[in-house]
Amino acid sequence: MKILGLEKETIVAALTHGQVTMAIYGLGKMGLPLAVIFADKGARVIGVDSNQRVVDAINAGECPVAGEPGLPEMLQTNVAGGRLTATSDGVSAAREADVMVVLVPSLLNADNSPDLSAVTQVCLNVSRGMTRGDIVILETTVPPRTTEDVLLPILKQSGLKEGEFGLAFCPERTSSGRAIQDITRSYVKVIGGIDAASTATAAAIYSVINEKGVRTVSSATVAEAVKVFEGVYRDVNIALSNELALVCKEIGVDPVEVFTVANEPLFAETGHPYTTFLQPGAGVGGHCIPVYPYFVTRTVKSDTSLIKTARRRNESMPTYVVNMIIEGLNEVGRSVKDSNILVLGLAFRNGVKEFRYSPTIPIIQRLRELRANIFLYDPLYSREEIEALGSTYTASCRNMDCLVIVTDHKEFKTYDWSDISRQMRSKVIIDGRQIVDPSQARKLGFVYKGIGHL
């Protein structure tokens, strides 16, 4: 049923009664939960993915995405109920669908320019199958103006023009490991269309699944900027915290103490903090924060020197960690060459099995150049997965000269440092995530160096 421009109540009723067919392009960590949730609300959903193994698994009722509570059960229920199917044929899915949602990756090229090839290819397939009355929704984070300047012309290759089809940008705001919660009840959904009908129709669609409601904005470009600027803000804020942590080291104060007190509300009657310093650390990873600044700096002519400086600061932190490793080993009379170094953490953040842009990668690359003996452990990754990356897997601290904490996994917070101190050949801890109590470590004879603690 074509729903573009209909009243909200009509759209909601049609979707929840199975009269609306949705094609969701991209069945990864964000797209598959979205597909399952819409199916669970009553829509007929066709999931589209270029990976045939993903398609086959879903059609068999098996969940190809791990680490998302509730997702396997919801997927199995909706596949069995006939509300969710999967295909690799994006054109035929568009022909069947009334609503197309695009949620494929947008990353960076080797020169850090935005790589929108996956998005544009999907939209080209959609244009070959869309008909009058369809609405296309982009959830993938993209540089501002992409929806109107890049995707709209592609979709018009269908022979349709604005008004005959809808187009909106509705950014995903989802974290790995909590996708269902985030999609349904954590955040208000931001909606921005190329015209009033697109905005209103998209708002009605998402009102079905989002308990927090929707927030419409004046254009798709505003919605794009909201999502990208959120990531830029965090990157700049983290860079400031990292830089001030280095200042704290020079002036002899503990940055954690400084930031904690600074972040306390100054005015009890309002409860508003005067500052919101974020946690300094070994580096910024994931597919969001390290990427989004380039969606601005590489696409506009305005002066973005502040954003560029912040990005350079955060990208420099792995090198800073390696320098601390060198200093720590020198203090115990060792060089990096031939030292046994155990890196704790591959994932870019705690509890999330994802290492895209993880600071662990450049840290290990530099240590290899320095001819250290490198070992790697992450509780989320198997021996086979670690060794496939060319690293030696071990969870043992025996005969190690240096431990480097890069990820703040909860498992690392429970380590018995007294026992570990007896196992190590040389006792050096490089703490990139404020996991270890420095005073306790030093009492046990460790050389302790960290980011975020004095």
Secondary structure, DSSP 8 states (H G I E B T S, - for coil): ---TT--HHHHHHHHHTT--EEEEE--STTHHHHHHHHHHTT-EEEEE-S-HHHHHHHHTT-----S-TTHHHHHHHHHHTTSEEEES-HHHHHHH-SEEEE----EE-TTS-EE-HHHHHHHHHHHTT--TT-EEEE-S---TTHIIIIIHHHHGGGS--BTTBEEEE------TT-HHHIIIIIS-EEEEESSHHHHHHHHHHHHTT-TT-EEE-S-HHHHHHHHHHHHHHHHHHHHHHHHHHHHHHHHT--HHHHHHHHTSBS-TTT--BS-------S---SSSTTTHHHHHHTT--S--HHHHHHHHHHHHHHHHHHHHHHHHHHHTT--STT-EEEEE--SSSTT----TT-THHHHHHHHHHTT-EEEEE-TTS-HHHHHHTT-EE----TT-SEEEE-S--GGGGG--HHHHHHH-SS-EEEESSS-S-HHHHHHTT-EEEESS--
